[in-house]
Amino acid sequence: MATALVIGATGYAGRHLVAELHDRGHSVRALVRDRARAERAGPWGAPGLAGLVDEWAVGDVTHPRFTRDVAAGVEVVVSALGVTRQKADPWAVDNLANLAVLHSARTHGARSFTYLNVFGGDRCPAQLTRAKTAFAQTLAASDITAQIINPTGYFSDLMELVTMARRGIVPLFRPGVRINPIHGADLATFTVDRMKHDGTGTWDVGGPQILRWDELARTAFEAVGRRPRTVRIPPAALPPVQRLTSLISPRLADLVLFATWGMTHDGVAPRTGLRRLADFYAENASR
């Protein structure tokens, strides 16, 4: 099986990708900043990488000298790299760091580069998704076999609803907006299947259940054993809140923009997998 380089290997999706590649017989090189943390179990049931990685590349993915030869000797590259709650600049990580690894992959003759992007990212105005879209466009135009996967949203991201439900109330902007989020293991299976059977392309993907946001909130309340209580917030209230937040923290304001955009726009993609959000909540609500 092909030797695979996984970047973003310690994130929720990256951990599941490493496990799937290992289980299918690939030799895995994992790019991480902290090996000890990577070997421990990740949040929300994501696996620890101890015993799943054949070669560790430990360093700073934003450092050019580190990324220059990181793809030497690998046949395929898979990137789940991206900023979420970190303080790092999305442009430096989601775009420039991925570009540096893509350059290494092309220089050293890797045959494919698979990228976990985000569903609807080209329409979302957040800086986070602009950085992802910029890299996806460059990758699609490159001379390497490019595979771009656009998941609707991860189960792990929706654990925020459980936190709010535990506190007693969940705010909703447009309760009827729909999404079919996906479990990290189902996304990993889908992604490695594309790597094995398909050439260059772009695929939107979501989980097996299409749920409205009011249904997501009810599922979260059921997981914590509380009576559902939601509050409807007019979407028109969002721009002033975002402007105020940007005065305190532009990075936080961008995360708020990204999150609320997802709560006010349908995020439904072709369905895959078997794992259900209610089961994920039941397994993780007490953690």
N, C-alpha and C positions, 0 to 999 in steps of 0.2 A: 504494500500500500504506500501511497505517496507520503512523504514527510511534510507535515503541516506546521506552519508558524501561526500561532494565535496571538493577536495583540488585543489588549483589553481583556486579558484572560481572568482577571480577578473580579470582574463585574458579574452581575446576575446572569446575563446571557452568555458571557465569555466562559464562565465555569461550566455551564451546561454544554457548550460547544466542545470544550476540552474533553469532557466525559464521553460525549458521543463519538468524537474522532478516535479516542483511545479504544472505546468498545468495538469500533469497526476495524481495528487493526492498524490505524495510522501511527506512525512515530510522531510525537508531538513536541514541538519546541514552544514554550510559553514565555512571552515577554511580560515581565512583571517588575514592579518597583520594589516589592518586599516579598521574598520567597516564603518566609515564615508565615506571613498573613495569608498568602496564597494557599499554603498547604492546610490551613485550618478551614473548617466548614464556613461557607458564606452565609449571608442572611437569607431568610425565607426558604430554607431547605436547599439552597444551591450547594453543590458538593465541594468539599475540600479537594485540592489538586494533588495531595500526596499520593504517590503511586500511579498517577495518571499522566505524568509528564516525563518524557525521556531526556529532555535537555532544557535547562533553564537559561533564559537571557534576562539578567537582572540589571536594571538601569532605568534611566530617565528617557522616556520616549520622545520628549521634546528636545533632546540633546543631539545635534547632528552627528557627532563622532560616534555616539552609541548606535544610532539607527543606520549608519552608512552601510554596514556589512551584516545587519541583523538577519537579512533574508538569504545569506550565502548558504548554499547547500539544501535549500528547501524547494519543494515543487509547487506547493500551494500556500497561499497566505489567506487567513481569515481574520477580519477586523471587526471586533465588537467594541472598539475604542471610542470613548466619548465622555464628555463631561456631563455629570448630572448635578449632584449637590456640592461638588468640589468648588473651591474658590478659583480654580484655573480658568483662563480665558478660553472660551469655546473655539475661537478662531485658531488659537495656537495648538489645540489638541485635536478637535474634530476635523479640522481642515489641514493645517500645516504638518502635524505629526503623522497623520495618515498619508499625506503626500510624500513625506520623507521615507516611510516604509514602502510605499509604492515605487519610489525611485530605486530603493535597494532591491526590490523584487524584480524590476525590469533590468537593472544592471547585472544581477546574478542569474538571470534566466529562469525565474519562476514562471510556470505556465498559466497560473490563474490567480486572481485576487478577488475574494468574496467579501462584500461589505454589508454589515447590518446598518441600514439607514433608519428612516422613520416614515411611516405612512403619512402622506399629506404634507411632508416637510417643505415642499416647494411652495406651498400656499400659506404656511404659518409664518407670521412676521417676526418671530423671536430670533435673536442673534444665534441662539443655539442651533436652530434648524437651518438658518442661512449658512452657517459653517458646514453643516452636514451636506446640504444641497450642493454647495460649491465643490466639495470633494467628490461627491457622487457624479457630478457632471464631468469633472476632470477624469475620473476613473473610466466612465463610459466612453470617453473620447480617446483613451489611450490604446496602445497596440498590444496590451495584454488581454487575455480572456477575462472579462469583467462580469461579475455576478453581483447584482445589487438587490438586497432583500429589504422590503419595507414592512416591518411588523406594525400593527395598529397600536399596540401598547402591551406592556408586560404585566402579568399578574402581580409581580412585586411592587410596581408603581401604585397599584390600587390598594395596597395595604394602608395607604394614607386614610382611606375611608374607614378602615377598622379602627385606626387611632381616633378619628373624629367620632365614630359611633360609640367608642368606649367613653368619650367625654360627654356624650349625650345628645349631640346634634350634628347633622351633616348639611352643609350649605349646597344648594343646587342652583345652577343658573338656567339651564334648559332641561328639565327632567326627562323630556321625551327624546333627547339626542341619544343616538345608539352607538355602541361600540362592541366589537368582539375581540377582547384582549386574549393574549396567548401565554401559555405556560412556557418557561424557558426551555424545558426538555422537549416540548413539541416543536418549538422554534428551531432548536438544534437539529432535530431529526429532519425537518423540512429543509434546512440549510445544507446539511451534508448530503441529502438526496440530490439537491440541485448541483452540488459540486461533482457528484458522481456521474450524473446522467445528462446534464444540460451544459450547453456552451454559454456564450455571452448572452445576457438578458437581464431583465428587471422583473421582480415578482412582488406583488402585494400579498400579504398573508395575515390572517387572524386566527383566533381560536374557534372552537366548535359552536359556541353559544353567542348569539347576538342579543345584547341586553341594553335596556334603557338605563339612564343614570339613576332614575328613581328605583329601578330594580337592583342596581348595584348597591345603592345605599341600604335597601331592605336586606340584601344578602349580608352586608357588613353588620347590621344590627343583630341579625339572627346568629351570626358567629360569636358575638359577645353576650348574647342573651339579654338584649335590651329592647324595649319597645321602640319601634321606628319613630324618629322625630327629625324632620327636615325643615329647612327654611328656604324659601325661594328668594333669590337675589336677582334683581333685574340686570341683564347684561350691560345696560347703559351705565351701571355703577362701576364697571371695571376700569375704564380709562382713567378716571380721577384717582382711584386706588393705586393703579400702576404708576401714575406720575408721582404720587406722594412717595411710594416705595422707592422709586428711582432716585429720589433726593437722599435717601438713607443708604441704599445699596443698589447700584445698577445691576449687579449680578443677580440679586434676589428678585428684582423687578422683572428681569428677563425670564427667570424660572416661573414666576407667577404668570407672565404672559403666555409662556409655553403650556403650562398646566391648564389655565382657564380657556385657552384656545381649544384644547382637546375636549373640554367639557361643554363647549358651545358649537361644535361641528361634528357631524357624523363621522365615525371612524370604523367603517365596515369594509372588510376585505374578504377575498375567498377563504373559506374555512378549512382548517386542518386540525389534526390532533384529536385526543379523547379527553384530556384533562379539563375538569370543570372548576370554575372559580369558587363555588361554595365549598368544595372539598379542600381547595388550597387555603381558604380562610379558616376552615375548621382545623387544619393541621398547624397553622401558624398564628392564630389569634392569641394564643397564650404565651407566645415568645416575647 
